[in-house]
Amino acid sequence: MTVEKTSIDTLVVGAGQAGVAMSEHLSKLGVPHLVLERDRIAERWRTGRWDSLVANGPAWHDRFPNLEFDGLEPDAFASKDQVADYFVAYAEKFEAPIRTGVEVKEVVRNAGRQGFTIETSEGTIEASRVVVATGPFQRPVIPPIAPEAPNLTQIHSAEYRNPEHLPEGAVLVVGAGSSGVQIADELQRAGREVYLSVGPHDRPPRAYRGRDFCWWLGVLGEWDAEVMRPGKEHVTIAVSGARGGHTVDFRRLAHQGITLVGLTKSFNGGVVTFQSDLAINIARGDENYLSLLNAADTYVARNGLDLPEDHEARIIPADPECVLNPVLELDLTKAGVTSIIWATGYAVDFSWLKIDAFDEKGKPKHQRGVSKEPGIYFLGLPWLSRRGSAFIWGVWHDARHIADHIVTQRKYLSYRDASQRHATDGREERAASAPVDSCLHKVSEMGVN
Ligand SMILES: Cc1cc2nc3c(=O)[nH]c(=O)nc-3n(C[C@H](O)[C@H](O)[C@H](O)COP(=O)(O)OP(=O)(O)OC[C@H]3O[C@@H](n4cnc5c(N)ncnc54)[C@H](O)[C@@H]3O)c2cc1C
């Protein structure tokens, strides 16, 4: 397959949800564009996650505005494959010009003229603009404390698939955000002995007074928060749509049989040490949980809503033994631990973008996705414009803003002063009398692959 267009107004890199949303808005506004995806549409949902994963938000919420999930109840949680299928169907709906199986290898700004030259696995193209929609979670990160131990299976949560996929034995799951907590729960239910290393976290109730937390974050304006609250930079969020959706409650997980431990500090000679912060992390998680209930109650009272009271939601189970007397050291061999799953997050990789759009730490410099390098846009990054930016519903709105910006820029750049307009008129007259063949150019139309 070759990239048929040798030049395009706007190139979108990546056809996950961000690339699909971008393409929809550009299509609506009549901006000629092409989306290049190295794998398949929504590949990360298809193959980059564990088998049993479902969306963290219900189907009515975790979707784009213009299409519902086929055959799913609005309050159900779509499986990862249903999410991937959804984006394929979405792209087909408006015939998004997506080329799959084409990797963008390098983007360089043109010297002394407008636009960018893009090296792809299928050849070179030029674009006036490039939208980087390569995802918020590109490169799995395992912290440098990970031990060198050939007898231990160590994988990142991005590589975990199911309990059978791990060798027999106990498992240490490091990180208790939505991924770590769901994987630990699944492993324990499959009969594994599980240690779960819990750091600072938020844990909103799955539902309160009959409404999902996604609804509460929406009406309380939390999804729209433009900046992370100070001190929350290293706080993960623990939510789960698994088994119909439930509140993540670490005490319940401990009563169920998981051994909770504090933040993983270091490994030394087969012994892992944990920080003594478990109780405080759990207590802060409770504070976050209760603060949402309080905010929800205030909202109900102020707006006179008829939502049923939910006293049970305020019952916090007793502290389990592992919180009262936390394990601070664990000999992995004696504990029978044969695997470690690092649910420790992801980083981005923009090494292929050879442009001046990053700060000294390598982070993109941008305003709501509009880069400091004119013509470059970032989409889908956490907190791009607000808390919802990396999530399904949020990226669609950010894409609309970027599409508007592109249209405005195109308008400026297409402006011609009077002398240029006269010169163009003359050329157009000559072109109108030229043979048809001479007007043909290399661009050919493409459909969805
Ligand atoms: C475990 C997990 C569960 C999540 N659950 C939810 C949820 O329930 N609800 C929710 O709203 N969000 C959820 N998210 C967050 C977010 O919705 C997903 O991460 C989503 O995949 C982000 O979409 P994206 O399009 O921005 O990026 P991606 O899905 O990562 O898509 C980027 C695409 O770019 C392609 N690409 C990358 N580099 C290149 C290149 N150089 N050339 C060509 N193509 C390239 C990749 O192949 C990929 O297909 C979850 C995230 C994770 C990790």
The ligand as an SDF file (V2000), in Angstrom:
LIG
                    3D

 53 58  0  0  0  0  0  0  0  0999 V2000
   -6.6500    0.5450   30.7340 C   0  0  0  0  0  0  0  0  0  0  0  0
   -7.3090    1.8010   30.2510 C   0  0  0  0  0  0  0  0  0  0  0  0
   -8.6810    1.9270   30.3680 C   0  0  0  0  0  0  0  0  0  0  0  0
   -9.3180    3.1060   29.9440 C   0  0  0  0  0  0  0  0  0  0  0  0
  -10.6690    3.2000   30.0820 N   0  0  0  0  0  0  0  0  0  0  0  0
  -11.2920    4.3230   29.6860 C   0  0  0  0  0  0  0  0  0  0  0  0
  -12.7050    4.4420   29.7940 C   0  0  0  0  0  0  0  0  0  0  0  0
  -13.3700    3.5310   30.2600 O   0  0  0  0  0  0  0  0  0  0  0  0
  -13.3140    5.5710   29.3690 N   0  0  0  0  0  0  0  0  0  0  0  0
  -12.5880    6.6060   28.8400 C   0  0  0  0  0  0  0  0  0  0  0  0
  -13.1900    7.6130   28.4500 O   0  0  0  0  0  0  0  0  0  0  0  0
  -11.2490    6.5240   28.7270 N   0  0  0  0  0  0  0  0  0  0  0  0
  -10.5880    5.4220   29.1350 C   0  0  0  0  0  0  0  0  0  0  0  0
   -9.2340    5.3410   29.0000 N   0  0  0  0  0  0  0  0  0  0  0  0
   -8.4930    6.5370   28.5590 C   0  0  0  0  0  0  0  0  0  0  0  0
   -8.5310    6.8080   27.0460 C   0  0  0  0  0  0  0  0  0  0  0  0
   -9.8760    6.8530   26.6250 O   0  0  0  0  0  0  0  0  0  0  0  0
   -7.7840    5.7580   26.2500 C   0  0  0  0  0  0  0  0  0  0  0  0
   -6.4390    5.7610   26.6300 O   0  0  0  0  0  0  0  0  0  0  0  0
   -7.8620    5.9660   24.7250 C   0  0  0  0  0  0  0  0  0  0  0  0
   -7.2940    4.8650   24.0730 O   0  0  0  0  0  0  0  0  0  0  0  0
   -7.1720    7.2440   24.2560 C   0  0  0  0  0  0  0  0  0  0  0  0
   -7.5100    7.4410   22.8960 O   0  0  0  0  0  0  0  0  0  0  0  0
   -6.5650    8.2360   21.8910 P   0  0  0  0  0  0  0  0  0  0  0  0
   -7.1690    8.1900   20.5640 O   0  0  0  0  0  0  0  0  0  0  0  0
   -6.2220    9.5590   22.4780 O   0  0  0  0  0  0  0  0  0  0  0  0
   -5.2170    7.3730   21.9290 O   0  0  0  0  0  0  0  0  0  0  0  0
   -4.9790    5.8600   21.5090 P   0  0  0  0  0  0  0  0  0  0  0  0
   -6.1720    5.0290   21.7080 O   0  0  0  0  0  0  0  0  0  0  0  0
   -3.7370    5.4810   22.2100 O   0  0  0  0  0  0  0  0  0  0  0  0
   -4.7730    5.9580   19.9430 O   0  0  0  0  0  0  0  0  0  0  0  0
   -3.5960    6.4940   19.3680 C   0  0  0  0  0  0  0  0  0  0  0  0
   -3.3650    5.8000   18.0690 C   0  0  0  0  0  0  0  0  0  0  0  0
   -2.2410    6.3850   17.4370 O   0  0  0  0  0  0  0  0  0  0  0  0
   -1.5300    5.3910   16.7450 C   0  0  0  0  0  0  0  0  0  0  0  0
   -0.1560    5.8670   16.5660 N   0  0  0  0  0  0  0  0  0  0  0  0
    0.7440    6.1660   17.5320 C   0  0  0  0  0  0  0  0  0  0  0  0
    1.8860    6.6030   16.9960 N   0  0  0  0  0  0  0  0  0  0  0  0
    1.7110    6.5780   15.6610 C   0  0  0  0  0  0  0  0  0  0  0  0
    2.5400    6.9290   14.5490 C   0  0  0  0  0  0  0  0  0  0  0  0
    3.7720    7.3990   14.7360 N   0  0  0  0  0  0  0  0  0  0  0  0
    2.0440    6.7710   13.3060 N   0  0  0  0  0  0  0  0  0  0  0  0
    0.7900    6.3120   13.1130 C   0  0  0  0  0  0  0  0  0  0  0  0
   -0.0340    5.9800   14.1190 N   0  0  0  0  0  0  0  0  0  0  0  0
    0.4170    6.1170   15.3740 C   0  0  0  0  0  0  0  0  0  0  0  0
   -1.6330    4.1780   17.6690 C   0  0  0  0  0  0  0  0  0  0  0  0
   -1.4460    2.9800   16.9450 O   0  0  0  0  0  0  0  0  0  0  0  0
   -3.0460    4.3140   18.2130 C   0  0  0  0  0  0  0  0  0  0  0  0
   -3.9940    3.5660   17.4950 O   0  0  0  0  0  0  0  0  0  0  0  0
   -8.5590    4.1690   29.3950 C   0  0  0  0  0  0  0  0  0  0  0  0
   -7.1650    4.0290   29.2860 C   0  0  0  0  0  0  0  0  0  0  0  0
   -6.5470    2.8540   29.7010 C   0  0  0  0  0  0  0  0  0  0  0  0
   -5.0440    2.7330   29.5640 C   0  0  0  0  0  0  0  0  0  0  0  0
  1  2  1  0
  2  3  1  0
  2 52  2  0
  3  4  2  0
  4  5  1  0
  4 50  1  0
  5  6  2  0
  6  7  1  0
  6 13  1  0
  7  8  2  0
  7  9  1  0
  9 10  1  0
 10 11  2  0
 10 12  1  0
 12 13  2  0
 13 14  1  0
 14 15  1  0
 14 50  1  0
 15 16  1  0
 16 17  1  0
 16 18  1  0
 18 19  1  0
 18 20  1  0
 20 21  1  0
 20 22  1  0
 22 23  1  0
 23 24  1  0
 24 25  2  0
 24 26  1  0
 24 27  1  0
 27 28  1  0
 28 29  2  0
 28 30  1  0
 28 31  1  0
 31 32  1  0
 32 33  1  0
 33 34  1  0
 33 48  1  0
 34 35  1  0
 35 36  1  0
 35 46  1  0
 36 37  1  0
 36 45  1  0
 37 38  2  0
 38 39  1  0
 39 40  1  0
 39 45  2  0
 40 41  1  0
 40 42  2  0
 42 43  1  0
 43 44  2  0
 44 45  1  0
 46 47  1  0
 46 48  1  0
 48 49  1  0
 50 51  2  0
 51 52  1  0
 52 53  1  0
M  END
$$$$
